[in-house]
Amino acid sequence: MTIATSQHEIRLEDYRPTDFVLSTVDLAFDLDPKRTIVTSTIALSRRPGVDGDAPLTLDGDELEFVSLKINGVDAEPYAVSPDRLEIRGLPASGDFTVEIVTAIAPASNTKLMGLYSTNGVYCTQCEAEGFRRITYFLDRPDALAIYTTTIRANAKAAPLLLSNGNPVDSGVLDDGRHFVSWNDPHPKPSYLFALVAGDLGVVEDDFTTASGRMVKLAIYVEHGKEERAAYAMDALKRSMRWDEERFGREYDLDIFMIVAVSDFNMGAMENKGLNVFNDKYVLADPDTATDADYANIEAIIAHEYFHNWTGNRITCRDWFQLCLKEGLTVYRDHEFSADMRSRAVKRITEVRLLKAHQFPEDNGPLAHPVRPRKYSEINNFYTATVYEKGSEVVRMIETLLGRDDFKKGMDLYFERHDGDAATIEDFVACFAEVSGKDLDQFFLWYEQAGTPEITIASQYEPATQTLRLELEQSIPPTPGQSSKQPMHIPLRVGLFESNGEPASPRAIEGIEADGDVLNLRERSHTVRITGVKSRPAISVNRSFSAPVNVRQQQSDRELAQLARIETDLFSRWQALNELAMRHLVSATQKAGSGEAAPANRELTDCLFAVLADRSLEPAFRAHAITLPGETDIAREIGNDINPDAIHEAREALVAQIAIEGRDLFEEIAAETRPAGDYSPDAASAGDRALYLACMSHLAVASGDPSSPLSLYRSADNMTLFSGALAMLAHRFPQSPEAEEALADFEARYRDNPLVIDKWLTVQATIPGADALARVKTLMDTPHFQLSNPNRVRSLIGAYASGNPTGFNRADGAGYDFLAGIVIDLDPLNPQVAARLLTAMRSWRSLEPSRREKALDALRKIASVEKLSTDVRDIVDRMIGDD
């Protein structure tokens, strides 16, 4: 008997616990690429109070059903389809076992969810709902059980057999096969299950925990790439020590393993004790990885390890609580990176990422709260809002409570909910309890979508030495939320006297203040700050204390003053960035009119002052002289965006800065020119960042490709190689020098797919309408495979998301191209197809002609009859009522 199934909307308010409680799951895999047999034996019982006639309904996805037994006896009645198994007639009370046998085909699993094979290696990805592609199961986060897994395979094809937990048995079988059994003593949901089998090389080490236990560490990679995993191992050990020292979290198994694979939908996955990584976030050496690659490896290794407690030991009750593990763990990995590197530079990087990805999401058709209340496809909610904004919400809790009470709240959370499937309410309640603070209004950060906007007007009264601030908050309408309640916004504010010294006001009235943090709770506040000796420079949202837009009445001169005197380096950068943004928005509005935007002396003087200030770390100076990107400018303009005008305005300012500062750029480049052996440490990476920034400006000033070509030829590490290649390709795309470098790079690295990804991305992001033809040509080379997520992201994803002028062609060809790719890719890998489509999330903000062409492309996708739930959900939300 077959059960018909249909996709439907899942709602938070409909949550209820499972009718059945799991205790143990025994899994047996007989691996074969074409037909793997999976035997799942589940020990369970009815939840107290559940109707004794209630059926057990299990999730499936494209499964081949083989057999079913209850307490060891062939079972009936049941109803089965590839997507569901419903079992009736189960015992009304007591424990019982359900044994289910299914057959799956790993070699033909192009969706890369469930169990699949890639380059001869079996691998799993089960988050969010991939386990149901392996066996019928209660595939939801709150169904926790203790797992024992036995893997059987041909010993020659798969000498390595890995799963969660600790190895408990192994042996040799008939017909050249062998087996290994694993037991994970910690209850977990099915999404944290993992299996890897194949022939891989290994890098081994060990770690002694704070309590003196020895933990074996192993990173598995393709043979011959072991040396490139050394930095990942170092990052892992530093992560383990940091989590002990900062959060008191010790690792809890005898072994911790990482496996790097080349075909993977995500960046990495935190499966208990067996993390599976996209190999781009594991493999690194100076010849193949940039400074940014090293920093990403460090951060992502840490992120997945930190999930051991914030995600694994304490998991999510349901997928609406996704930010409980992801936002919290992003906060933790940000703090780790800040301690490993430069806190100020890390904060700038975080905020740039947030504004580039999450702010547009909040301002478009895909906007949703940090904790959504409904979804059709959970895979589409692994978003910047859940991750990056979720992290900012955790950071605000620390700002409100202070570091000590925040630590106490985290300790209580770990103590109270270890082994639980928890909720956001559980998490926030811990901080309210230890601090005594009322966080009910703050909870709106989890429930309301949209980026709050704070408008600030100031007036200084010399006679009374009083500064008056008029503060007002507003949150724009978002899909499903037309009106919003006032938020509790912690706004860190600094005042600086005319001599540049920080002001020391006597009192702050009209608002709850905690030191320099103003607690906005109402739609508007009138704040009186007394004891301010002269009209101060006002620095608002210092260190980006809240993820908000600030509109403040400040002159260019006041911003320039802050850019020179702010003691908070993030806020110093923020003032300089705002000064540049003002000029770029004005210049964009004049682009094409024949009227040039006047030179902004305040801006150029500040830029050159920061560049020349040797007391500032090079990485900060590199950020400071990097202008807002074209997508940043588009976000600031908001509506009727013309990407060509933005590009024209930005290029004009880059040229002005390059020409005026040529002598200084030459001087700083000479000081920071790399010498000696490559090291990925933060200080060396900062020197290289500043050096490349200066060399890029010098290339613009000279208009001559010979200098970046010389840099390319002399480079001895990938940071310089790829940096010089980008200068040539983006600044001089038609030059023989650019073609020479591109050809040399391809010949040098053609056997290294991860490095070729950089080659693809550099070309996909060459500005201008010609980029599309180049992308299509590259798709026809052996370097591109539509089935490999990394290749798709590095070429098509980079083109659609990272090339504003190339993708947003006036004729709409870029949109039409992406629509065709999404339609072709959807049957193969719907997750990657849906992620690609989000590149068009800001289509409504384009100027009318482009907007209409983008809508046509979206309608083309929507007209396809058989779309995956992933793509259908994204395209329907994007089109909305249009």
C-alpha positions in Angstrom: 0.0 0.0 0.0 1.4 3.4 -0.9 0.8 6.6 1.0 0.6 9.9 -1.0 2.7 12.7 0.5 2.7 16.4 -0.1 4.9 19.3 1.0 3.3 21.5 3.6 4.1 24.5 5.8 5.7 23.7 9.1 4.7 26.0 12.0 6.3 26.6 15.4 3.0 26.7 17.2 2.2 23.2 15.9 5.1 21.6 17.7 4.4 18.7 19.9 6.7 15.9 21.3 7.0 12.6 19.5 4.5 9.9 20.5 7.3 7.5 20.9 10.6 7.8 22.9 13.8 6.3 21.6 16.5 4.8 23.7 19.0 3.1 21.4 19.6 2.8 17.7 21.7 0.0 16.2 22.7 0.5 12.6 24.4 -2.0 10.3 25.7 -0.9 6.8 26.7 -3.4 4.1 28.4 -0.9 1.8 28.1 -1.1 -2.0 28.2 1.9 -4.3 25.1 0.7 -6.2 23.1 -1.0 -3.5 24.0 -0.5 0.1 21.8 -2.4 2.6 21.0 -0.6 5.8 19.6 -2.4 8.8 18.2 -0.2 11.6 17.1 -1.6 14.9 15.4 0.9 17.1 14.5 0.4 20.8 11.6 2.6 21.8 8.5 2.9 23.9 5.3 5.0 23.8 5.5 8.3 25.5 3.3 8.2 28.7 -0.2 9.4 28.0 -0.1 8.6 24.3 -3.0 6.6 22.8 -2.2 2.9 22.7 -3.5 2.7 19.1 -1.4 5.6 17.8 0.8 4.5 14.9 4.5 5.0 14.6 5.1 7.3 11.5 8.6 7.5 10.2 10.2 9.8 7.7 11.8 8.6 4.5 13.1 10.2 1.3 13.6 8.2 -1.9 14.1 4.9 0.0 13.7 1.4 -1.2 11.9 -0.6 1.5 13.1 -4.2 2.1 11.6 -5.5 5.3 10.2 -4.7 8.7 10.2 -6.7 12.0 8.7 -5.8 15.4 10.5 -7.6 18.3 12.2 -9.8 15.8 9.0 -10.9 14.0 7.9 -9.9 10.5 5.5 -7.1 11.0 2.1 -6.0 9.7 0.0 -3.9 9.2 2.1 -1.1 7.8 1.9 1.3 4.9 5.0 2.3 3.1 6.2 4.6 0.3 9.7 5.9 -0.5 9.0 8.9 1.7 7.1 7.4 4.7 6.6 4.3 6.8 3.5 4.0 9.0 3.4 1.1 11.5 0.3 0.1 13.4 -0.5 -2.6 15.9 2.5 -1.8 18.1 2.6 -2.7 21.8 0.5 -0.4 23.9 3.1 -0.3 26.7 6.6 -1.3 27.5 9.8 -1.3 25.4 9.9 -2.9 22.0 12.2 -3.0 18.9 11.6 -2.1 15.3 14.0 -3.5 12.7 13.8 -1.8 9.3 15.9 -2.8 6.3 16.3 -0.4 3.4 18.4 -0.3 0.2 20.1 2.9 -1.1 22.4 3.7 -4.0 25.2 6.0 -2.8 26.8 6.3 -6.3 23.7 7.9 -7.8 23.0 10.2 -4.9 23.8 13.6 -6.6 21.9 15.5 -3.9 24.8 14.8 -1.5 22.3 14.3 1.3 22.1 11.1 3.2 24.8 8.5 2.2 26.6 9.2 -1.0 29.9 8.3 -2.6 32.5 10.8 -3.9 35.8 9.9 -5.5 35.6 6.4 -4.0 34.8 7.6 -0.5 31.4 6.9 1.2 30.2 10.0 3.1 27.1 11.2 4.9 25.4 14.5 5.3 22.3 14.3 7.6 21.6 17.9 8.6 18.9 18.9 8.4 16.8 16.0 7.0 19.3 13.7 5.3 19.1 10.7 7.7 15.7 9.9 6.2 17.5 9.2 2.9 19.3 6.4 4.8 16.5 4.7 6.7 13.0 5.4 7.9 13.2 7.3 11.1 11.9 9.9 13.5 14.1 12.4 11.7 13.8 15.4 14.0 16.1 17.1 16.4 14.2 16.2 19.6 14.4 12.4 19.0 17.6 11.6 20.9 19.1 8.1 21.2 22.4 6.3 21.9 23.8 4.9 18.6 25.9 1.9 17.8 27.0 1.6 14.2 28.6 -1.4 12.5 30.0 -0.9 9.0 30.9 -3.7 6.7 32.8 -3.2 3.4 35.4 -4.5 1.0 38.7 -4.1 2.9 40.6 -3.1 -0.2 38.1 -0.5 -1.4 37.4 0.8 2.0 40.1 0.1 4.6 38.8 3.0 6.7 35.4 2.6 8.4 34.4 5.5 10.6 31.4 6.6 12.5 30.4 8.6 15.7 31.8 7.9 19.1 34.5 5.4 20.1 35.5 2.2 18.2 34.4 -0.8 20.2 35.0 -3.8 17.8 36.5 -4.8 14.5 37.4 -7.8 12.5 37.8 -9.7 9.2 34.8 -11.1 7.3 34.4 -13.5 4.4 34.9 -12.5 0.7 37.6 -9.9 1.5 35.4 -7.8 3.7 35.9 -6.4 7.2 33.9 -4.5 9.8 34.3 -1.9 12.5 31.7 -1.1 15.2 31.4 2.3 16.9 29.4 3.4 19.9 28.5 6.9 20.8 27.6 7.0 24.5 26.0 10.5 24.3 22.3 10.6 23.1 22.0 12.5 19.9 19.5 13.3 17.1 19.7 11.6 13.7 21.1 14.8 12.0 24.3 14.3 13.9 24.9 10.8 12.6 27.9 10.3 10.4 29.6 7.6 8.4 32.8 7.8 6.3 34.4 4.8 4.5 37.1 4.6 1.9 40.8 4.8 1.4 42.3 8.0 2.9 45.5 9.3 4.4 45.6 10.5 7.9 47.4 13.1 10.1 47.4 12.1 13.7 48.1 13.9 17.0 46.8 13.9 20.5 45.4 16.4 23.1 45.5 16.2 26.9 42.4 17.8 28.4 42.3 20.0 31.4 41.3 16.9 33.5 44.3 15.0 32.2 42.5 12.7 29.7 44.3 11.8 26.5 42.3 12.3 23.3 43.4 10.9 20.0 43.1 13.4 17.1 42.9 12.4 13.4 42.3 14.3 10.2 41.6 12.2 7.2 42.4 13.5 3.7 43.1 12.2 0.2 46.5 10.4 0.0 49.3 12.8 -0.7 47.6 15.8 0.9 48.5 15.0 4.5 51.0 17.8 4.9 48.3 20.3 3.9 46.3 19.3 7.0 48.9 20.5 9.5 47.4 23.9 10.0 44.0 22.5 10.5 45.4 20.2 13.2 47.0 23.1 14.9 43.8 25.1 14.8 41.9 22.2 16.3 44.2 21.9 19.3 44.1 25.6 19.9 40.3 25.4 19.7 40.1 22.7 22.3 42.3 24.5 24.7 40.5 27.8 24.2 37.1 26.3 24.9 38.4 24.8 28.1 39.8 28.2 29.2 37.0 30.5 28.0 33.9 28.4 28.6 35.1 25.5 30.7 34.1 23.0 28.0 36.1 19.8 27.9 36.0 17.2 25.1 34.1 14.0 26.1 35.1 11.1 23.8 38.4 9.1 23.4 38.9 10.3 19.8 38.0 13.3 17.7 38.1 13.0 13.9 37.8 15.3 10.9 37.4 14.0 7.3 37.9 16.3 4.3 35.9 15.5 1.1 35.7 17.4 -2.2 32.0 17.0 -2.8 30.1 18.6 0.0 27.1 21.0 0.1 28.1 22.8 3.2 31.3 24.2 4.6 31.5 21.6 7.3 29.3 19.5 9.6 29.7 19.0 13.4 28.6 15.3 13.6 29.5 14.0 17.1 33.2 13.1 17.2 33.4 12.8 13.4 33.3 16.2 11.7 33.0 16.1 7.9 34.5 19.1 6.1 34.5 20.5 2.6 38.2 20.1 1.9 38.6 23.8 1.1 38.4 24.4 4.9 41.0 21.8 5.8 43.8 21.8 3.2 46.4 24.6 3.2 50.0 25.3 2.4 51.7 28.5 1.3 51.7 27.5 -2.3 48.0 26.8 -2.5 46.2 28.7 0.3 45.9 32.5 0.9 45.9 34.3 4.2 42.1 34.4 4.0 42.1 30.6 3.5 44.2 30.1 6.6 41.9 32.4 8.6 38.8 30.6 7.4 40.2 27.2 8.2 41.1 28.4 11.7 37.6 29.8 12.2 35.6 26.8 10.7 37.6 24.2 12.5 36.9 26.0 15.7 33.2 26.5 14.8 32.6 22.8 14.2 34.5 21.8 17.3 32.6 24.3 19.5 29.4 22.6 18.3 30.4 19.7 20.5 28.7 21.5 23.3 26.6 24.2 21.6 24.7 21.9 19.2 25.6 18.3 20.2 25.6 18.0 23.9 22.8 20.6 23.9 20.8 20.3 20.7 17.7 22.0 19.3 14.2 21.0 20.2 13.1 21.7 16.6 14.5 23.4 13.6 12.9 26.7 14.5 15.6 26.8 17.2 18.4 26.6 14.7 20.0 29.8 15.8 20.3 28.3 19.3 23.2 26.2 17.9 24.4 28.2 14.9 24.1 31.8 16.1 25.6 30.9 19.5 28.4 28.9 17.9 29.2 31.7 15.4 29.6 34.0 18.4 31.9 31.5 20.0 34.1 31.1 16.9 34.2 34.9 16.4 35.5 35.3 19.9 38.1 32.6 19.3 39.3 34.3 16.2 39.4 37.6 17.9 41.7 36.1 20.6 43.9 34.4 18.1 44.2 37.5 15.9 43.2 41.2 16.1 40.0 41.9 17.9 39.4 45.2 16.1 40.2 43.8 12.7 38.1 40.7 13.3 35.2 42.9 14.3 35.5 44.9 11.1 35.5 41.7 9.1 32.4 40.4 10.9 30.4 43.6 10.4 31.4 43.8 6.7 30.1 40.3 6.2 26.9 41.0 8.2 26.2 44.1 6.2 27.0 42.5 2.9 24.8 39.4 3.4 22.4 39.8 6.3 21.3 43.4 5.9 20.2 42.8 2.3 18.4 39.6 3.4 16.6 41.6 6.1 15.6 44.2 3.5 14.3 41.8 0.8 11.7 39.1 0.1 13.6 36.4 2.0 13.6 38.4 5.3 12.8 36.2 8.3 13.3 36.5 12.1 16.3 35.0 13.7 13.9 32.4 14.9 11.3 31.9 12.1 7.8 30.7 13.0 7.2 28.8 9.8 9.0 27.2 6.9 8.3 25.0 3.9 11.9 23.9 3.4 14.3 24.0 6.4 17.4 23.9 4.2 16.6 27.4 3.0 16.9 28.8 6.6 20.6 28.2 6.9 20.9 31.9 6.3 23.0 34.9 7.3 20.1 35.9 9.6 20.3 32.7 11.6 24.1 32.6 11.7 25.4 36.1 11.6 22.5 38.1 13.1 22.0 35.2 15.6 25.6 35.7 16.7 25.0 39.5 17.1 22.0 38.8 19.3 24.2 36.6 21.6 26.8 39.4 21.6 24.2 41.9 22.7 23.3 39.7 25.6 26.9 39.9 26.7 26.9 43.7 26.2 23.7 44.0 28.4 25.0 41.6 31.2 28.7 42.2 31.1 31.3 39.5 30.6 31.0 38.0 34.1 27.3 37.5 34.2 27.3 36.3 30.6 29.8 33.6 31.6 27.6 32.7 34.6 24.6 32.4 32.2 26.5 30.2 29.8 27.6 28.0 32.7 24.0 27.6 33.9 22.9 26.8 30.3 25.5 24.0 30.0 24.6 22.7 33.5 20.9 22.8 33.1 20.5 21.6 29.6 23.3 19.1 29.0 21.7 16.2 27.1 18.6 18.2 26.2 16.9 19.4 23.0 16.5 23.0 24.1 14.7 26.1 23.0 15.7 29.8 22.7 13.5 30.4 25.7 15.6 28.0 27.7 18.8 29.8 26.6 17.6 33.3 27.4 16.1 32.3 30.7 19.5 31.3 32.0 20.9 34.8 31.5 17.8 36.4 33.0 18.1 34.2 36.1 21.8 34.9 36.8 21.6 38.6 36.1 18.2 39.4 37.5 17.5 41.4 34.3 14.2 41.4 32.5 15.0 40.2 29.0 11.4 39.8 27.8 11.5 42.8 25.4 15.0 41.8 24.3 13.5 38.5 23.1 11.9 40.4 20.2 15.4 40.2 18.5 14.6 36.5 18.0 11.0 37.2 16.8 11.0 40.3 14.6 12.7 40.4 11.2 14.2 43.5 9.7 17.1 45.8 10.5 16.2 48.5 13.0 17.1 52.0 12.1 18.1 54.5 14.7 17.9 58.2 13.9 19.8 60.6 16.1 19.6 64.4 16.4 21.9 66.3 18.8 21.9 69.7 20.3 24.6 71.1 22.6 23.8 73.8 25.2 27.1 75.6 26.2 25.6 77.5 29.0 24.5 74.4 30.9 27.2 72.1 29.4 24.4 69.8 28.4 24.2 67.5 25.3 20.6 66.6 24.3 20.1 63.6 22.0 16.8 62.8 20.3 16.8 59.0 19.6 14.2 57.2 17.6 14.0 53.6 16.5 12.0 52.1 13.6 11.9 48.8 11.9 10.7 48.4 8.3 7.9 46.0 7.3 9.0 42.6 6.3 7.1 39.6 4.7 4.5 38.5 7.2 5.3 41.3 9.7 3.9 44.6 8.6 4.2 46.3 12.0 6.8 46.0 14.7 7.1 46.5 18.4 10.0 48.7 19.8 13.1 46.6 20.5 15.5 46.7 23.4 18.6 48.0 21.7 21.9 48.3 23.6 23.6 51.3 21.9 27.2 52.0 23.0 28.0 55.7 22.7 31.2 57.7 23.2 31.7 61.4 23.5 35.0 63.2 22.6 35.9 66.7 23.6 37.2 69.2 21.1 40.8 68.4 22.2 40.2 64.8 21.3 40.0 63.5 24.9 37.1 61.3 25.9 34.4 63.3 27.7 33.4 62.4 31.3 29.7 63.4 31.7 28.3 63.8 35.2 24.9 62.2 34.5 22.7 60.7 31.8 19.0 61.3 32.1 15.9 60.2 30.1 17.1 56.7 29.3 18.4 53.6 31.2 22.2 53.7 30.9 24.8 51.2 32.0 28.1 52.9 31.7 28.5 53.9 28.0 25.6 51.7 26.9 22.2 53.4 26.3 19.3 51.0 26.5 16.7 52.0 23.9 13.4 50.5 24.8 10.9 53.0 23.5 10.2 54.3 20.0 11.8 57.6 21.0 13.9 58.9 23.8 15.1 62.4 24.8 18.4 62.0 26.5 20.2 64.7 28.5 23.9 64.3 29.2 25.2 66.8 31.6 28.8 67.9 32.4 30.0 68.0 28.8 32.5 70.8 28.7 32.3 71.5 25.0 30.3 70.4 22.0 31.5 66.8 21.6 32.1 64.5 18.7 29.5 61.8 19.1 30.4 58.2 18.3 27.3 55.9 18.2 27.1 52.1 18.1 30.7 51.7 19.1 32.1 48.3 18.4 28.8 47.7 16.6 27.0 47.1 19.9 23.8 46.4 18.0 23.1 45.2 14.4 21.3 48.4 13.3 21.5 51.2 10.8 22.3 54.6 12.4 21.2 57.8 10.7 22.9 60.7 12.5 23.2 64.4 11.9 26.9 64.7 11.4 29.0 66.8 9.1 31.9 65.4 7.1 34.2 67.3 9.4 32.7 65.6 12.5 33.1 62.2 10.9 36.7 63.1 9.9 37.4 64.1 13.5 36.1 60.7 14.8 38.2 58.9 12.1 41.3 60.6 13.7 40.6 60.5 17.5 38.3 57.5 18.2 40.0 55.2 20.6 37.7 52.3 19.6 39.4 51.1 16.4 36.2 49.6 15.0 34.4 52.9 15.4 37.4 54.7 13.9 37.0 52.5 10.8 33.3 53.0 10.9 33.6 56.8 10.8 36.0 56.6 7.9 33.8 54.1 6.0 30.8 56.4 6.5 32.7 59.3 5.2 33.6 57.3 2.1 30.1 56.1 1.7 28.7 59.6 1.6 31.0 60.6 -1.2 30.3 57.4 -3.2 26.5 57.8 -2.9 26.7 61.4 -4.1 29.0 60.5 -6.9 26.7 57.6 -8.0 23.8 60.0 -8.2 25.9 62.2 -10.5 27.4 59.4 -12.6 26.5 59.6 -16.3 25.4 63.2 -16.0 28.6 64.7 -17.0 28.9 66.4 -13.6 31.8 65.0 -11.6 31.4 64.7 -7.8 33.7 67.2 -6.1 36.8 65.9 -4.4 36.3 65.2 -0.7 39.3 66.5 1.1 38.2 65.4 4.5 38.0 61.8 3.2 41.4 61.7 1.3 43.2 63.5 4.1 41.8 60.9 6.7 42.7 58.0 4.5 46.2 59.1 4.0 46.6 59.9 7.7 45.5 56.4 8.7 47.7 54.9 6.0 50.8 56.8 7.3 50.1 56.1 11.0 52.6 53.3 11.8 51.2 52.9 15.3 48.1 51.2 13.7 48.5 47.6 12.8 48.8 47.0 9.1 45.7 44.8 8.8 43.6 47.7 10.2 45.2 50.2 7.8 44.5 47.8 4.9 40.8 47.8 5.9 40.8 51.5 6.3 42.0 52.3 2.8 39.6 49.8 1.2 36.5 51.6 0.0 33.0 50.3 0.5 32.2 47.7 -2.1 29.7 48.2 -4.9 27.1 46.0 -3.1 27.6 48.1 0.0 26.9 51.3 -1.9 23.8 49.7 -3.5 22.5 48.8 -0.1 23.0 52.4 1.1 21.2 53.9 -1.9 18.3 51.4 -1.4 16.2 51.8 -4.5 16.4 52.2 -8.2 19.9 50.8 -8.2 22.0 51.2 -11.4 25.1 49.0 -10.9 27.0 50.6 -13.8 26.6 54.1 -12.1 27.9 52.7 -8.8 30.9 51.1 -10.5 31.7 54.3 -12.4 31.6 56.4 -9.2 33.7 54.0 -7.2 36.3 53.6 -9.9 36.6 57.4 -10.1 37.3 57.7 -6.4 39.7 54.8 -6.4 41.6 56.5 -9.2 41.6 59.9 -7.3 43.0 58.2 -4.2 45.6 56.2 -6.1 46.9 59.2 -8.0 47.0 61.6 -5.0 48.5 59.1 -2.6 51.0 57.6 -5.1 54.1 58.6 -3.2 52.7 57.4 0.2 51.6 54.1 -1.4 55.1 53.5 -2.7 56.5 54.3 0.7 54.2 51.9 2.6 54.6 49.2 -0.1 58.4 49.3 0.3 58.0 49.0 4.1 55.6 46.0 4.0 57.1 44.2 1.0 57.2 40.5 2.1 60.6 39.0 2.8 61.6 35.7 4.2 59.6 32.5 4.5 55.9 32.6 4.5 54.0 32.4 7.8 50.2 32.5 8.1 50.3 34.3 11.5 48.1 37.4 11.9 50.9 40.0 11.8 52.5 38.6 8.6 49.1 38.4 7.0 48.4 42.0 7.9 51.6 43.1 6.3 50.7 41.3 3.1 47.2 42.7 3.1 48.5 46.3 3.4 51.2 45.6 0.8 48.7 44.2 -1.8 46.3 47.2 -1.1 49.1 49.6 -1.8 50.2 47.7 -4.9 46.7 47.7 -6.2 46.5 51.5 -5.9 49.8 51.9 -7.6 48.6 49.8 -10.5 45.6 52.1 -10.8 47.8 55.2 -10.6 50.2 54.1 -13.2 47.7 52.5 -15.6 50.4 50.0 -16.4 50.0 46.2 -16.0 53.8 45.6 -15.9 54.0 46.1 -12.1 51.3 43.6 -11.1 52.8 41.2 -13.7 56.2 41.5 -12.1 54.6 40.9 -8.7 52.9 37.8 -10.1 56.2 36.5 -11.5 58.1 37.0 -8.3 55.4 35.7 -5.9 56.3 32.8 -3.7 53.0 32.2 -2.0 49.3 32.0 -3.0 48.3 35.2 -1.3 50.6 37.2 -3.6 50.0 34.9 -6.6 46.2 35.3 -6.4 46.4 39.0 -5.4 48.5 39.9 -8.4 46.3 37.8 -10.7 43.2 39.6 -9.5 44.9 43.0 -10.1 45.8 42.0 -13.7 42.5 40.4 -14.5 40.3 43.1 -13.0 42.3 46.2 -13.8 43.7 45.2 -17.2 41.4 42.4 -18.4 42.2 42.8 -22.1 45.9 43.1 -21.7 48.5 40.5 -22.8 49.9 40.6 -19.3 46.5 39.5 -17.8 46.2 36.7 -20.3 49.8 35.5 -19.6 49.2 35.4 -15.9 45.8 33.6 -16.3 47.3 31.0 -18.6 50.4 30.5 -16.4 48.2 30.1 -13.3 46.0 27.5 -15.0 49.0 25.5 -16.2 50.7 25.6 -12.8 47.6 24.5 -10.8 45.4 22.6 -13.2 45.6 19.5 -11.1 44.6 21.2 -7.9 40.8 21.9 -8.0 40.8 24.1 -4.9 43.3 26.4 -6.4 41.6 26.3 -9.8 38.5 27.6 -7.9 40.4 30.8 -7.3 41.2 31.0 -11.0 37.6 30.6 -11.9 36.4 33.2 -9.3 38.9 35.8 -10.5 37.6 35.6 -14.0 33.9 35.3 -13.0 34.2 38.6 -11.1 35.9 40.7 -13.8 33.6 43.7 -14.0 31.5 44.5 -17.1 29.1 42.9 -19.5 31.8 40.6 -21.1 32.0 38.5 -17.9 29.0 36.4 -18.9 30.7 35.1 -22.1 33.8 34.3 -20.1 31.8 32.4 -17.6 30.1 30.3 -20.3 33.4 29.6 -21.9 34.8 28.4 -18.5 31.9 26.1 -18.0 33.0 24.2 -21.1 36.5 23.5 -19.7 37.4 20.3 -17.9 37.8 22.4 -14.7 34.0 22.8 -14.3 31.5 20.2 -13.2 27.9 21.1 -12.5 27.8 18.2 -10.0 30.5 19.7 -7.7 29.3 22.4 -5.3 32.7 24.0 -5.0 33.0 24.4 -8.8 29.5 25.8 -9.0 30.0 28.3 -6.2 33.5 29.4 -7.4 32.3 30.2 -11.0 28.5 30.7 -11.2 28.0 31.7 -7.6 30.9 34.2 -7.8 29.5 35.7 -11.0 26.0 36.1 -9.7 26.9 37.3 -6.2 30.2 39.0 -6.7 30.0 40.7 -10.0 27.4 43.5 -9.8 28.0 44.9 -13.3 28.6 41.6 -15.0 25.6 39.9 -13.6 23.2 42.9 -13.6 23.6 43.5 -17.3 21.1 46.0 -18.7 19.8 43.4 -21.2 18.9 40.9 -18.5 21.2 38.2 -19.9 22.8 37.6 -16.5 19.4 36.9 -14.9 18.3 34.6 -17.7 21.6 32.7 -17.5 21.2 32.1 -13.8 17.6 31.0 -14.2 18.8 28.3 -16.7 21.5 27.1 -14.4 19.1 26.8 -11.5 16.6 24.9 -13.6 19.3 22.5 -14.8 20.9 22.0 -11.4 17.7 21.6 -9.4 17.2 17.9 -10.3 20.8 17.1 -9.4 21.3 19.1 -6.2 18.4 21.3 -5.1 20.2 22.7 -2.1 23.0 24.2 -4.2 20.4 25.4 -6.8 18.4 27.2 -4.1 21.5 28.9 -2.7 22.5 30.1 -6.1 19.1 31.6 -6.6 19.4 33.8 -3.5 21.9 35.9 -5.5 18.7 37.6 -6.8 17.3 38.4 -3.4 17.7 42.2 -3.9 16.0 42.3 -7.3 13.3 44.6 -6.2 15.8 47.4 -5.4 17.1 47.6 -9.0 16.1 50.3 -11.5 12.8 49.6 -13.3 14.3 48.1 -16.5 16.6 45.6 -14.7 13.9 44.9 -12.2 11.5 43.8 -14.9 14.1 41.5 -16.5 14.9 40.0 -13.2 11.3 39.3 -12.5 11.0 37.6 -15.9 13.9 35.3 -15.0 12.2 34.4 -11.7 8.9 33.7 -13.5 10.8 31.4 -15.9 12.0 29.3 -12.9 8.6 29.4 -11.3 6.9 28.1 -14.5 8.8 24.8 -14.2 6.3 22.2 -13.2 8.6 19.9 -11.2 10.8 22.1 -9.0 12.3 20.8 -5.8 10.8 22.1 -2.5 14.1 24.0 -2.0 13.9 26.0 -5.2 10.1 26.4 -5.2 10.2 27.9 -1.7 12.9 30.5 -2.7 11.4 31.5 -6.0 7.8 31.8 -4.6 9.0 34.0 -1.7 11.1 36.1 -4.1 8.2 36.8 -6.5 5.6 37.2 -3.7 2.6 39.1 -5.0 4.2 40.2 -8.3 
